[in-house]
Amino acid sequence: MKEIEKRKHELFEEIKQVEVSLLNTREEVRQLDRRRESIEKTLHRILKPSILERDQHRCRACGSTQDLDLVRLYGEFPLELPERVEQYKKIHKEIIKRHPSWKGPPFVPIEKAYAEENLFVLCRRCHRIHDGLFSRGRRFRFNLERSGTLDVQKTVEFVRNKL
């Protein structure tokens, strides 16, 4: 009986150590996420003036000149990093076994995600419509990407039709 109690106590201590490590990891992830957001804001700040000029300081969907945002065509896609692709494959190997033709979400190289031809201007209202359509309809967007038909013009037309 003492051995069981001793082993139980050891396992409790081990769980506590793991929990502390997880807390540290979560904080590290939060810090990295804040850093990524800061970098993305800087990228947007750098790129926005030229995209605004190209789009004539107007929302591509409704023509408004107020509250304009820079929008990424591939904003919902994970960035393509070899480590991320490998991690994805490990985590989802069971799904991939059952559905071998499914490759998971399309990963996008950062250069493609921020290429000028994949950036456009929407007013805040149209941006909210865009985000609502595509964040809730990720499967729809992934299917568009796989079929090769996802482009700025079709995305803008899709938002315009929802106004």
Phi, psi and omega per residue, in radians:
M1 nan -0.679 3.134
K2 -1.127 -0.610 3.128
E3 -1.138 -0.687 3.116
I4 -1.127 -0.789 3.119
E5 -1.081 -0.735 3.138
K6 -1.103 -0.803 -3.133
R7 -1.127 -0.709 3.105
K8 -1.054 -0.783 3.123
H9 -1.091 -0.726 3.105
E10 -1.069 -0.750 3.131
L11 -1.164 -0.657 3.067
F12 -1.059 -0.772 3.130
E13 -1.113 -0.692 3.125
E14 -1.124 -0.739 3.096
I15 -1.067 -0.746 3.124
K16 -1.040 -0.752 3.132
Q17 -1.101 -0.745 3.120
V18 -1.088 -0.763 3.132
E19 -1.063 -0.726 3.104
V20 -1.108 -0.739 3.101
S21 -1.072 -0.721 3.118
L22 -1.110 -0.696 3.093
L23 -1.063 -0.773 3.110
N24 -1.072 -0.771 -3.132
T25 -1.099 -0.756 3.133
R26 -1.049 -0.722 3.124
E27 -1.153 -0.709 3.100
E28 -1.083 -0.720 3.124
V29 -1.121 -0.749 3.101
R30 -1.040 -0.754 -3.140
Q31 -1.115 -0.764 3.121
L32 -1.124 -0.686 3.126
D33 -1.121 -0.736 3.084
R34 -1.094 -0.687 3.125
R35 -1.127 -0.769 3.115
R36 -1.058 -0.789 3.116
E37 -1.048 -0.697 3.115
S38 -1.108 -0.745 3.128
I39 -1.129 -0.753 3.130
E40 -1.105 -0.699 3.094
K41 -1.077 -0.701 3.114
T42 -1.130 -0.767 3.089
L43 -1.020 -0.792 3.127
H44 -1.077 -0.749 -3.126
R45 -1.097 -0.657 -3.138
I46 -1.262 -0.730 -3.028
L47 -1.478 -0.471 -3.011
K48 -0.997 -0.773 -3.106
P49 -1.009 -0.743 -3.106
S50 -1.250 -0.598 3.121
I51 -1.263 -0.669 3.060
L52 -1.031 -0.796 -3.135
E53 -1.103 -0.799 3.140
R54 -1.038 -0.727 -3.116
D55 -1.540 0.237 3.050
Q56 1.007 0.643 3.083
H57 0.915 0.688 3.132
R58 -2.350 2.590 3.013
C59 -1.126 2.300 -3.115
R60 -1.235 -0.353 -3.106
A61 -1.594 -0.822 -3.027
C62 -2.046 -0.166 3.110
G63 1.528 -0.006 -3.129
S64 -1.070 2.631 3.076
T65 -1.924 0.120 -3.087
Q66 -1.820 2.555 3.020
D67 0.861 1.008 -3.068
L68 -1.511 2.384 3.127
D69 -2.079 2.635 3.004
L70 -1.546 2.263 -3.081
V71 -2.118 2.402 3.067
R72 -1.689 2.282 3.092
L73 -1.032 -0.678 -3.096
Y74 -1.791 0.587 -3.056
G75 -1.086 -0.481 -3.089
E76 -1.626 -0.102 -3.078
F77 -1.527 2.488 3.066
P78 -1.222 2.535 3.111
L79 -1.241 2.540 -3.085
E80 -1.449 1.893 3.044
L81 -2.258 2.340 -3.103
P82 -0.912 -0.697 -3.132
E83 -1.120 -0.697 -3.116
R84 -1.179 -0.732 3.136
V85 -1.093 -0.785 3.123
E86 -1.095 -0.766 3.120
Q87 -1.071 -0.738 3.122
Y88 -1.049 -0.796 -3.129
K89 -1.050 -0.707 3.130
K90 -1.158 -0.805 -3.080
I91 -1.156 -0.684 -3.013
H92 -1.846 0.426 -3.085
K93 -1.090 -0.569 3.114
E94 -1.170 -0.752 3.117
I95 -1.100 -0.757 -3.114
I96 -1.136 -0.613 3.091
K97 -1.086 -0.755 -3.109
R98 -1.314 -0.498 -3.106
H99 -2.290 1.300 -3.029
P100 -1.062 -0.423 -3.124
S101 -1.378 -0.311 -3.135
W102 -1.430 2.168 -3.077
K103 -1.758 0.017 -3.103
G104 1.521 -3.026 -3.123
P105 -1.155 2.530 3.106
P106 -1.252 2.156 3.082
F107 -1.435 2.516 -3.064
V108 -2.117 2.221 3.051
P109 -1.072 2.506 -3.089
I110 -1.029 -0.593 3.123
E111 -1.103 -0.619 3.103
K112 -1.307 -0.700 -3.117
A113 -1.050 -0.617 -3.092
Y114 -1.911 0.275 3.075
A115 -1.189 2.449 -3.067
E116 -0.971 -0.611 -3.137
E117 -1.235 -0.224 3.120
N118 -1.861 0.227 3.080
L119 -2.049 2.535 3.125
F120 -2.693 2.984 -3.060
V121 -1.895 2.291 2.981
L122 -2.292 2.615 3.001
C123 -1.265 2.904 -3.089
R124 -1.010 -0.704 -3.138
R125 -1.081 -0.869 -3.141
C126 -1.184 -0.584 3.093
H127 -1.080 -0.739 3.108
R128 -1.097 -0.717 3.095
I129 -1.076 -0.825 3.120
H130 -0.985 -0.882 -3.103
D131 -1.121 -0.674 3.109
G132 -1.119 -0.732 -3.133
L133 -1.175 -0.772 -2.995
F134 -1.577 -0.449 3.099
S135 -1.353 -0.639 3.076
R136 -1.342 -0.485 -3.071
G137 -1.885 0.764 -3.086
R138 -0.977 -0.700 -3.120
R139 -1.042 -0.726 3.089
F140 -1.022 -0.803 -3.109
R141 -1.173 -0.717 3.118
F142 -1.080 -0.702 3.113
N143 -1.121 -0.691 3.069
L144 -1.050 -0.779 -3.112
E145 -1.109 -0.770 -3.113
R146 -1.116 -0.603 -3.117
S147 -1.432 -0.077 3.092
G148 1.372 0.301 -3.071
T149 -1.900 0.123 3.122
L150 -1.435 1.995 3.053
D151 -2.547 2.949 -3.051
V152 -1.056 -0.819 -3.069
Q153 -1.054 -0.800 -3.141
K154 -1.148 -0.645 3.105
T155 -1.117 -0.804 -3.141
V156 -1.093 -0.746 3.124
E157 -1.087 -0.684 3.128
F158 -1.082 -0.782 3.105
V159 -1.134 -0.792 -3.123
R160 -0.997 -0.680 -3.138
N161 -1.199 -0.330 -3.136
K162 -1.614 -0.087 3.139
L163 -1.228 nan nan
